[in-house]
Amino acid sequence: MLIGVWFAANAMSSAWAESDMAISIDTGFPGGNVIVDRIEGDTVHLRPDLRDTEGWWFYWNFRVSGASGRTLHFDFGDRSPIGVRGPAVSVDGGITWSWLGGDHVEGAAFAFSFPADCDMAWFAFTVPYQESDLRRFLATRQRPGIIVEETLCTTAKGRPVEILRAGCLDGEPRHRVLLTARHHACETMASFALEGILDALLAADEDGNWWRSNVEVLAVPFVDKDGVEDGDQGKNRRPRDHNRDYIGDSIYAETAALRARIPNWSKGKLHIALDLHCPYIRGDRNEEIYLVGSPDDDMWKQQQAFGATLEAVNESPLPYHASSSLPFGQGWNKDDNYTSGKSFCRWAGELEGVRLSATLEIAYANADGAEVSIASARAFGRSLARAMRTYLEGLAVERPQGR
């Protein structure tokens, strides 16, 4: 949908005439999200589209055309939805992205000077990741018999929900691992970490050979597929967050299909279930990578052991400290945050054979001072794969096959 100063009146055009030049702002692409209230001279007044979100959240993603050679100011008003490294910016059609930088941000506003030859630019809270990005990733990693795409279900809006099966697909694996991302549609950096994990499984090295010989991975890149493509916040969605839909009768096709499929697929060999997320916008622990602690003491011990392993093997540019884990009962990780339902992590932790079920929060832009980018998030994903291998090998020593 094209949007602009006349959005509230349901106008079809987003062009705003300023002298003899027209600025066009729109969200007519997968993942688009913003509401423009008005444009005054070189200042655009806008805000995130919260749609069915309970309370406030911070995702937005829009493109601008007709501003070549101008400097525009984008003002979000009283509450800033701009991250610590400023907005993510693309000037090549949304293919490559970089952080604009905090020095271009003042309060809840940022400024951008459009080059004279820049006909169109994209701006977003975070680096977007849509189905088209997954398609580009898979197109360059075609490994028949090693990675296979299937369909989990069809969404309420008729979109297919992808499942990727990878690793040991020919024969019976020693272990199974379940990976999920985008329970909250806006948490895009989790998707690049998932790509890094899959790259490790496909690699022509000793780690890759081990995965392909021992582990079957089932990955769900977009649990909230409609939300991802529509550009929703996803977090705190009404009437129920996707990551609280693992109790009673699931109201979303994706979560219902997962709950039906995974126990039959597992065959008692699902040993790790890892749900990839991104945290809040900024500040404190939100600029770190951390595990979310379970209320179950035994599971918390497994999470701590995995965190220590991940810290030891992490060779990515993104720091990880096991001490950053958020124990149950601290911060937001309390019972009152789960009153609306059961999370994926708690549900998966109750499945037969599961030793480790964990939620991992990957910072949007700043991890202990290091820049979170497409490349660094993928590299961290490869370290995650190494940590999972080490953890699973420890299980084999602890409980050899045949006992």
ZIMOQUI-V870352 format. One record per backbone hydrogen bond with DSSP energy under -0.5 kcal/mol. CO is the residue of the C=O (numbers start at 0). NH is the residue of the N-H. Records with the same first field share a line. If there is no record, write none. Layout:
CO=NH + NH
//
This chain:
0=26
2=24
3=6
5=8 + 10
6=9
13=24
14=16
15=22
17=20
20=17
22=15
23=64
24=2
25=62
26=28
28=31
32=60
34=36 + 46
37=44
38=40
39=42
41=43 + 72
42=39 + 44
43=45 + 74
44=36 + 37
46=34
47=49
49=52
51=237
52=54
59=124
60=32
61=122
62=25
63=120
64=23
66=69
69=71 + 113
71=111
72=43 + 74
73=75 + 109
74=45
75=78
78=80
82=85
84=100
86=99
87=123
88=97
89=121
97=88
100=103
101=104
103=110
105=108
107=75
108=105
109=73
111=71 + 113
113=68
114=68 + 117
116=118
118=65
120=63
121=89
122=61
123=87
129=132 + 133
130=134
131=135
132=136
133=137
134=138
135=139
136=139
137=140
140=142
142=145 + 146
145=166
147=164
149=151 + 162
152=160
154=157
158=154
159=161
160=151 + 152
162=149 + 164
163=218
164=147
165=216
166=168
168=170
170=172
174=215
175=270 + 271
176=178 + 217
177=273
178=219
179=275
180=222
181=223
182=184
183=186
185=187
186=189
187=190 + 191
188=192
189=193
190=194
191=195
192=196
193=197
194=198
195=199
196=200
197=201
198=202
202=204
204=208
205=209
206=210
207=211
208=212
209=213
210=167 + 214
213=173 + 174
214=167 + 216
215=176
216=165
217=178
218=163 + 220
219=180
221=224
222=224
223=227
224=228
225=229
226=230 + 231
228=30
232=185 + 234
233=236
235=53
240=243
241=244
243=341
247=249
251=255
252=256
253=257
254=258
255=259
256=260
257=261
260=264
261=265
262=266
265=268
268=175 + 270
270=354 + 355
271=177
272=274 + 357
273=179 + 275
274=359
275=181
276=361
282=285
283=286
284=287
286=367
287=289
288=320
289=360
290=292 + 325
291=358
294=296
295=299
296=300
297=301
298=302
299=303
300=304
301=305
302=306
303=307
304=308
305=309
306=310
307=311
308=312
309=313
316=318
320=323
321=324
324=326
325=292
326=329
329=332
331=333
332=328
333=336
334=337
337=340
341=245
342=346
343=347
344=348
345=349
346=349
347=350
350=353
355=272
357=274
358=291 + 360
359=276 + 361
360=289 + 362
364=371
365=367
366=318 + 369
369=366
370=372
372=376
373=377
374=378
375=379
376=380
377=381
378=382
379=383
380=384
381=385
382=386
383=387
384=388
385=389
386=390
387=391
388=392
389=393
390=394
391=395
392=396
393=397
394=398
399=402
//
